[in-house]
Amino acid sequence: MKKQLNLLENKLDFKFKDISLLRNALVHRSYLNEHKDFVFDQNERLEFLGDAVLELAVTDYLYRNYTEAEGILTNWRSSLVNGDRLASIAEALGVYDFMYLSKGESQDGNKKARQYILANAFEAIVGAVYLDQGYKAAAKFIDSNLVVHLEKIIADRSYIDAKSMFQEKAQEKMSLTPHYRVLEESGPDHNKRFVIGVYLEKELIATGDGYSKQEAQTNAAGQALKKKKW
């Protein structure tokens, strides 16, 4: 495993003084269900720490480098630290291949579950970097892996959420305001899944699903932007 972790260090472009911190960042809770005598705890405490370090480092960078109003900076920060982006970065770094997962979890083809695990793992790795070499090293790691995407986010305006973007485009191009309708609900109350349609007047443009109405609406708007090629 040490050789594998050294390979991951190369991908991360970060050399740990204490390699066990990186190993701990890769332990998913499901692994401990099958390996109760494993020497490391799950990565959730490191994730908790890394989340806070990410928030501070990104906020600090934006404050020091941009003079835009608070609302704009908040949108940029949200776009940088959202779960999908963190998951995509972790995916590109190949983090999933190094994780300690239960057999069931590692074989699960659920894309959403995989993204959730990867986003949390990236936060845990940030927490591990912080504990290993402090805030300055963590901020540098965050800049080179995450903040590097900021210019593209600003240029393509992807910091504007899909709902806002679709509404803006619909009003600009068709003088219409989109509206949303729940088409389907399933699952227990604590884990309900929604399918929602986005409409322009009476025309159904696209549908989206999610585990909250907000998530489903955002996904529907994203699909509508693709269909309309906006």
C-alpha contacts under 8 A as a table, 3 or more apart, distances in Angstrom:
res1	aa1	res2	aa2	distance
1	M	4	Q	5.00
1	M	5	L	6.14
2	K	5	L	5.04
2	K	6	N	6.17
3	K	6	N	5.07
3	K	7	L	6.40
4	Q	7	L	5.04
4	Q	8	L	6.42
4	Q	98	F	7.23
5	L	8	L	4.93
5	L	9	E	6.13
5	L	19	I	7.72
5	L	22	L	7.75
5	L	23	R	7.39
5	L	98	F	7.39
6	N	9	E	4.90
6	N	10	N	6.35
7	L	10	N	5.15
7	L	11	K	6.51
8	L	11	K	4.94
8	L	12	L	6.11
8	L	93	L	7.94
8	L	94	G	7.78
8	L	95	V	7.31
8	L	98	F	7.47
9	E	12	L	4.97
9	E	13	D	5.81
9	E	14	F	5.42
9	E	15	K	5.83
9	E	16	F	7.51
10	N	13	D	4.86
10	N	14	F	6.67
10	N	15	K	7.65
11	K	14	F	7.97
11	K	93	L	5.94
11	K	94	G	7.78
12	L	93	L	6.84
14	F	141	F	7.70
16	F	19	I	5.36
16	F	21	L	7.96
16	F	22	L	7.52
16	F	129	V	7.39
16	F	132	D	6.56
16	F	133	Q	8.00
17	K	132	D	6.40
17	K	133	Q	7.82
18	D	21	L	5.95
18	D	22	L	7.75
18	D	132	D	6.46
19	I	22	L	5.39
19	I	23	R	6.51
20	S	23	R	4.88
20	S	24	N	6.07
21	L	24	N	5.13
21	L	25	A	6.32
21	L	128	A	5.31
21	L	129	V	7.90
21	L	131	L	7.90
21	L	132	D	7.27
22	L	25	A	5.07
22	L	26	L	6.69
22	L	125	I	6.35
22	L	128	A	5.94
22	L	129	V	7.82
23	R	26	L	5.35
23	R	27	V	6.95
24	N	27	V	5.49
24	N	40	F	5.89
24	N	41	D	6.66
24	N	42	Q	6.81
24	N	43	N	5.86
25	A	42	Q	7.61
25	A	43	N	4.85
25	A	46	L	6.39
25	A	47	E	7.63
25	A	121	A	6.29
25	A	124	A	4.97
25	A	125	I	5.38
25	A	127	G	7.95
25	A	128	A	6.55
26	L	42	Q	7.94
26	L	43	N	6.38
26	L	98	F	6.99
26	L	99	M	4.71
26	L	100	Y	5.91
26	L	121	A	6.22
26	L	124	A	7.64
26	L	125	I	7.74
27	V	31	Y	6.82
27	V	40	F	7.50
27	V	41	D	7.06
27	V	42	Q	4.96
27	V	43	N	5.32
27	V	99	M	6.13
27	V	100	Y	4.79
27	V	101	L	6.90
28	H	31	Y	5.70
28	H	32	L	7.44
28	H	42	Q	5.41
28	H	43	N	6.12
28	H	99	M	7.22
28	H	100	Y	5.88
28	H	101	L	5.59
28	H	117	I	7.75
29	R	32	L	5.52
29	R	33	N	7.00
29	R	42	Q	5.02
29	R	43	N	7.35
29	R	101	L	7.61
30	S	33	N	5.33
30	S	34	E	7.21
30	S	101	L	5.85
30	S	102	S	5.11
30	S	105	E	7.05
31	Y	34	E	5.55
31	Y	35	H	6.13
31	Y	100	Y	5.84
31	Y	101	L	4.57
31	Y	102	S	4.32
31	Y	103	K	7.96
32	L	35	H	4.68
32	L	36	K	5.14
32	L	37	D	7.82
32	L	38	F	6.77
32	L	41	D	7.77
32	L	42	Q	7.26
32	L	102	S	7.73
33	N	36	K	5.95
33	N	102	S	7.52
34	E	102	S	6.55
35	H	38	F	5.49
38	F	41	D	7.68
42	Q	45	R	7.56
43	N	46	L	5.38
43	N	47	E	6.12
43	N	121	A	7.36
43	N	124	A	6.18
44	E	47	E	4.80
44	E	48	F	6.13
44	E	120	N	7.77
44	E	124	A	7.11
45	R	48	F	5.03
45	R	49	L	6.39
45	R	124	A	7.67
46	L	49	L	5.07
46	L	50	G	5.95
46	L	123	E	7.33
46	L	124	A	4.50
46	L	125	I	7.35
46	L	126	V	7.97
46	L	127	G	5.04
46	L	128	A	6.45
47	E	50	G	4.99
47	E	51	D	6.00
47	E	120	N	5.90
47	E	121	A	6.82
47	E	122	F	7.78
47	E	123	E	4.83
47	E	124	A	3.78
47	E	125	I	7.50
47	E	126	V	7.83
47	E	127	G	6.32
48	F	51	D	5.38
48	F	52	A	6.77
48	F	123	E	7.56
48	F	124	A	7.30
48	F	127	G	7.75
49	L	52	A	5.41
49	L	53	V	6.40
49	L	123	E	7.76
49	L	124	A	7.27
49	L	127	G	5.21
50	G	53	V	4.97
50	G	54	L	5.99
50	G	123	E	4.61
50	G	124	A	5.37
50	G	125	I	7.04
50	G	126	V	4.85
50	G	127	G	3.77
50	G	128	A	7.47
50	G	130	Y	7.67
51	D	54	L	5.18
51	D	55	E	6.27
51	D	123	E	5.48
51	D	124	A	7.76
51	D	126	V	7.85
51	D	127	G	7.56
52	A	55	E	5.16
52	A	56	L	6.27
53	V	56	L	5.20
53	V	57	A	5.98
53	V	126	V	7.31
53	V	127	G	7.04
53	V	130	Y	7.69
53	V	135	Y	7.71
53	V	138	A	7.65
54	L	57	A	5.22
54	L	58	V	6.01
54	L	81	V	7.44
54	L	123	E	7.48
54	L	126	V	7.31
54	L	139	A	7.88
54	L	142	I	7.09
55	E	58	V	5.50
55	E	59	T	6.02
55	E	77	R	7.99
55	E	81	V	7.54
56	L	59	T	5.12
56	L	60	D	5.89
57	A	60	D	5.08
57	A	61	Y	6.13
57	A	139	A	5.45
57	A	142	I	7.30
58	V	61	Y	5.11
58	V	62	L	6.19
58	V	77	R	6.55
58	V	142	I	7.76
58	V	143	D	7.94
58	V	147	V	7.17
59	T	62	L	5.22
59	T	63	Y	6.08
59	T	77	R	6.85
60	D	63	Y	5.21
60	D	64	R	6.16
61	Y	64	R	5.30
61	Y	65	N	6.07
62	L	65	N	5.29
62	L	66	Y	5.58
62	L	73	L	6.71
62	L	77	R	7.86
63	Y	66	Y	5.81
63	Y	67	T	7.11
63	Y	73	L	7.97
68	E	72	I	6.28
68	E	73	L	6.45
69	A	72	I	5.57
69	A	73	L	6.42
70	E	73	L	5.14
70	E	74	T	5.99
71	G	74	T	5.09
71	G	75	N	6.31
72	I	75	N	5.13
72	I	76	W	6.28
73	L	76	W	5.06
73	L	77	R	6.09
74	T	77	R	5.08
74	T	78	S	6.07
75	N	78	S	5.09
75	N	79	S	6.16
75	N	159	Y	5.85
75	N	160	I	7.17
76	W	79	S	5.16
76	W	80	L	6.29
76	W	150	L	7.56
76	W	153	I	7.60
76	W	154	I	7.60
76	W	159	Y	5.59
77	R	80	L	5.08
77	R	81	V	6.21
78	S	81	V	5.39
78	S	82	N	5.80
78	S	159	Y	7.53
79	S	82	N	5.62
79	S	85	R	7.73
79	S	153	I	7.63
79	S	158	S	7.46
79	S	159	Y	5.09
80	L	85	R	6.66
80	L	86	L	7.94
80	L	146	L	6.87
80	L	147	V	7.07
80	L	149	H	7.59
80	L	150	L	7.03
81	V	85	R	6.67
81	V	86	L	6.43
82	N	85	R	5.64
82	N	86	L	6.44
83	G	86	L	5.13
83	G	87	A	5.98
83	G	115	Q	7.64
83	G	116	Y	7.05
83	G	119	A	5.43
84	D	87	A	5.10
84	D	88	S	6.16
84	D	115	Q	6.81
84	D	119	A	7.11
85	R	88	S	5.08
85	R	89	I	6.28
85	R	119	A	7.82
86	L	89	I	5.22
86	L	90	A	6.22
86	L	118	L	7.33
86	L	119	A	4.84
86	L	122	F	6.43
86	L	123	E	7.92
86	L	146	L	7.88
87	A	90	A	5.09
87	A	91	E	5.98
87	A	115	Q	5.18
87	A	116	Y	6.99
87	A	117	I	7.80
87	A	118	L	4.82
87	A	119	A	4.19
87	A	120	N	7.90
87	A	122	F	7.27
88	S	91	E	4.93
88	S	92	A	6.13
88	S	115	Q	7.65
88	S	118	L	7.94
88	S	119	A	7.91
89	I	92	A	5.10
89	I	93	L	6.27
89	I	122	F	7.97
89	I	145	N	7.32
89	I	146	L	7.60
90	A	93	L	5.07
90	A	94	G	6.30
90	A	95	V	5.45
90	A	96	Y	7.46
90	A	118	L	5.83
90	A	119	A	6.88
90	A	121	A	7.60
90	A	122	F	5.87
91	E	94	G	5.09
91	E	95	V	6.06
91	E	96	Y	6.65
91	E	118	L	6.92
92	A	95	V	7.78
94	G	97	D	5.89
94	G	98	F	7.51
95	V	98	F	5.51
95	V	99	M	6.66
95	V	118	L	7.29
95	V	121	A	7.82
96	Y	99	M	5.32
96	Y	118	L	6.67
101	L	104	G	8.00
101	L	105	E	5.95
101	L	106	S	5.68
102	S	105	E	5.13
102	S	106	S	6.05
103	K	106	S	5.21
103	K	107	Q	6.21
104	G	107	Q	5.29
104	G	108	D	6.06
105	E	108	D	5.10
109	G	114	R	7.82
110	N	113	A	5.41
110	N	114	R	6.34
111	K	114	R	5.08
111	K	115	Q	6.19
112	K	115	Q	5.12
112	K	116	Y	6.25
113	A	116	Y	5.10
113	A	117	I	6.29
114	R	117	I	5.15
114	R	118	L	6.16
115	Q	118	L	5.06
115	Q	119	A	6.06
116	Y	119	A	5.27
116	Y	120	N	6.26
117	I	120	N	5.28
117	I	121	A	6.08
118	L	121	A	4.93
118	L	122	F	6.17
119	A	122	F	5.23
119	A	123	E	6.47
120	N	123	E	5.14
120	N	124	A	6.17
121	A	124	A	4.88
121	A	125	I	6.11
122	F	125	I	5.06
122	F	126	V	6.32
123	E	126	V	5.08
123	E	127	G	6.31
124	A	127	G	4.93
124	A	128	A	6.19
125	I	128	A	4.87
125	I	129	V	6.15
126	V	129	V	5.08
126	V	130	Y	6.19
126	V	138	A	6.36
126	V	141	F	7.77
126	V	142	I	7.56
127	G	130	Y	5.09
127	G	131	L	6.27
127	G	138	A	7.98
128	A	131	L	5.18
128	A	132	D	6.03
129	V	132	D	5.05
129	V	133	Q	6.08
129	V	134	G	7.11
129	V	137	A	7.05
129	V	138	A	5.58
129	V	141	F	7.99
130	Y	133	Q	5.57
130	Y	134	G	4.47
130	Y	135	Y	5.47
130	Y	137	A	6.82
130	Y	138	A	5.05
131	L	134	G	5.76
133	Q	136	K	7.73
133	Q	137	A	5.85
133	Q	138	A	7.40
134	G	137	A	5.72
134	G	138	A	6.33
135	Y	138	A	4.95
135	Y	139	A	5.97
136	K	139	A	5.18
136	K	140	K	6.27
137	A	140	K	5.12
137	A	141	F	6.19
138	A	141	F	5.02
138	A	142	I	6.13
139	A	142	I	5.03
139	A	143	D	6.05
140	K	143	D	5.06
140	K	144	S	6.24
141	F	144	S	5.37
141	F	145	N	6.16
142	I	145	N	5.28
142	I	146	L	5.30
142	I	147	V	6.41
143	D	146	L	5.52
143	D	147	V	4.51
143	D	148	V	6.01
144	S	147	V	6.41
144	S	148	V	5.69
145	N	148	V	6.25
146	L	149	H	5.88
146	L	150	L	7.74
147	V	150	L	5.34
148	V	151	E	7.15
149	H	152	K	5.70
149	H	153	I	6.43
150	L	153	I	5.00
150	L	154	I	6.24
151	E	154	I	5.20
151	E	155	A	6.08
152	K	155	A	4.93
152	K	156	D	6.00
153	I	156	D	5.55
153	I	157	R	5.66
153	I	158	S	5.20
153	I	159	Y	5.95
154	I	157	R	5.04
154	I	158	S	6.93
154	I	159	Y	6.85
155	A	158	S	7.99
157	R	160	I	5.87
158	S	161	D	6.87
160	I	164	S	6.43
160	I	165	M	6.19
161	D	164	S	5.52
161	D	165	M	6.20
161	D	218	T	7.43
162	A	165	M	4.98
162	A	166	F	5.95
162	A	218	T	5.69
162	A	219	N	7.54
162	A	221	A	5.47
162	A	222	G	5.22
162	A	225	L	7.74
163	K	166	F	5.27
163	K	167	Q	6.17
163	K	217	Q	7.16
163	K	218	T	5.46
163	K	221	A	5.25
163	K	222	G	7.33
164	S	167	Q	5.19
164	S	168	E	6.07
165	M	168	E	5.06
165	M	169	K	6.15
166	F	169	K	5.14
166	F	170	A	5.93
166	F	178	P	7.74
166	F	221	A	6.04
166	F	222	G	7.65
166	F	224	A	7.34
166	F	225	L	6.13
166	F	230	W	7.93
167	Q	170	A	5.12
167	Q	171	Q	6.09
167	Q	177	T	5.97
167	Q	178	P	6.00
168	E	171	Q	5.39
168	E	172	E	6.09
169	K	172	E	4.98
169	K	173	K	5.88
169	K	174	M	7.93
169	K	230	W	7.05
170	A	173	K	5.36
170	A	174	M	5.34
170	A	175	S	6.31
170	A	176	L	5.56
170	A	177	T	6.29
170	A	178	P	7.08
171	Q	174	M	5.51
171	Q	175	S	4.10
171	Q	176	L	4.83
171	Q	177	T	5.85
172	E	175	S	5.86
176	L	200	L	6.58
176	L	201	E	7.45
177	T	200	L	6.75
177	T	201	E	7.98
178	P	198	V	6.50
178	P	199	Y	5.53
178	P	200	L	5.02
178	P	201	E	7.28
179	H	198	V	5.75
179	H	199	Y	5.34
179	H	200	L	6.68
179	H	201	E	7.72
180	Y	196	I	6.63
180	Y	197	G	5.60
180	Y	198	V	4.54
180	Y	199	Y	6.13
180	Y	217	Q	6.99
181	R	196	I	5.53
181	R	197	G	5.31
181	R	198	V	6.60
181	R	199	Y	7.89
182	V	185	E	7.55
182	V	194	F	6.99
182	V	195	V	6.07
182	V	196	I	4.39
182	V	197	G	6.42
183	L	194	F	7.62
183	L	195	V	5.46
183	L	196	I	5.23
183	L	197	G	6.44
184	E	194	F	5.75
184	E	195	V	4.93
184	E	196	I	6.96
185	E	192	K	6.82
185	E	193	R	5.70
185	E	194	F	4.72
185	E	195	V	6.48
186	S	192	K	5.68
186	S	193	R	5.23
186	S	194	F	6.67
187	G	191	N	6.05
187	G	192	K	4.61
187	G	193	R	6.02
188	P	191	N	5.36
188	P	192	K	5.37
189	D	192	K	5.29
191	N	211	Y	6.74
192	K	211	Y	5.80
192	K	212	S	7.36
193	R	209	D	7.03
193	R	210	G	5.67
193	R	211	Y	4.53
193	R	212	S	6.77
194	F	209	D	5.41
194	F	210	G	5.50
194	F	211	Y	6.09
194	F	212	S	6.49
194	F	213	K	6.23
194	F	216	A	6.31
195	V	207	T	6.77
195	V	208	G	5.67
195	V	209	D	4.33
195	V	210	G	6.82
195	V	216	A	6.23
196	I	207	T	5.52
196	I	208	G	5.49
196	I	209	D	6.22
196	I	213	K	7.46
196	I	216	A	5.83
196	I	217	Q	6.07
196	I	220	A	6.71
197	G	204	L	6.46
197	G	205	I	7.36
197	G	206	A	5.79
197	G	207	T	4.28
197	G	208	G	6.53
197	G	217	Q	7.43
197	G	220	A	6.30
198	V	204	L	5.99
198	V	205	I	5.82
198	V	206	A	5.69
198	V	207	T	6.24
198	V	217	Q	7.30
198	V	220	A	6.11
198	V	221	A	6.64
198	V	224	A	7.50
199	Y	202	K	6.18
199	Y	203	E	5.31
199	Y	204	L	4.50
199	Y	205	I	5.44
199	Y	206	A	7.48
200	L	203	E	5.34
200	L	204	L	6.75
200	L	205	I	6.89
204	L	207	T	7.93
205	I	224	A	5.80
205	I	227	K	7.62
206	A	220	A	5.70
206	A	221	A	7.30
206	A	223	Q	5.91
206	A	224	A	5.09
206	A	227	K	7.60
207	T	219	N	7.53
207	T	220	A	4.57
207	T	221	A	7.85
207	T	223	Q	7.01
207	T	224	A	7.75
208	G	216	A	5.00
208	G	217	Q	6.35
208	G	218	T	7.45
208	G	219	N	4.74
208	G	220	A	3.81
208	G	221	A	7.57
208	G	223	Q	7.16
209	D	215	E	7.17
209	D	216	A	4.25
209	D	217	Q	7.51
209	D	219	N	6.50
209	D	220	A	7.16
210	G	213	K	6.82
210	G	214	Q	7.90
210	G	215	E	5.13
210	G	216	A	4.31
210	G	219	N	7.56
211	Y	215	E	6.64
211	Y	216	A	7.10
212	S	215	E	5.23
212	S	216	A	6.25
213	K	216	A	5.08
213	K	217	Q	6.02
214	Q	217	Q	5.15
214	Q	218	T	6.16
215	E	218	T	5.15
215	E	219	N	6.19
216	A	219	N	5.11
216	A	220	A	6.08
217	Q	220	A	5.00
217	Q	221	A	6.13
218	T	221	A	5.11
218	T	222	G	6.19
219	N	222	G	5.00
219	N	223	Q	6.28
220	A	223	Q	5.15
220	A	224	A	6.15
221	A	224	A	4.91
221	A	225	L	6.22
222	G	225	L	5.22
222	G	226	K	6.53
223	Q	226	K	5.12
223	Q	227	K	6.22
224	A	227	K	5.02
224	A	228	K	6.03
225	L	228	K	5.24
225	L	229	K	5.73
225	L	230	W	5.07
226	K	229	K	4.79
226	K	230	W	6.47
227	K	230	W	7.82
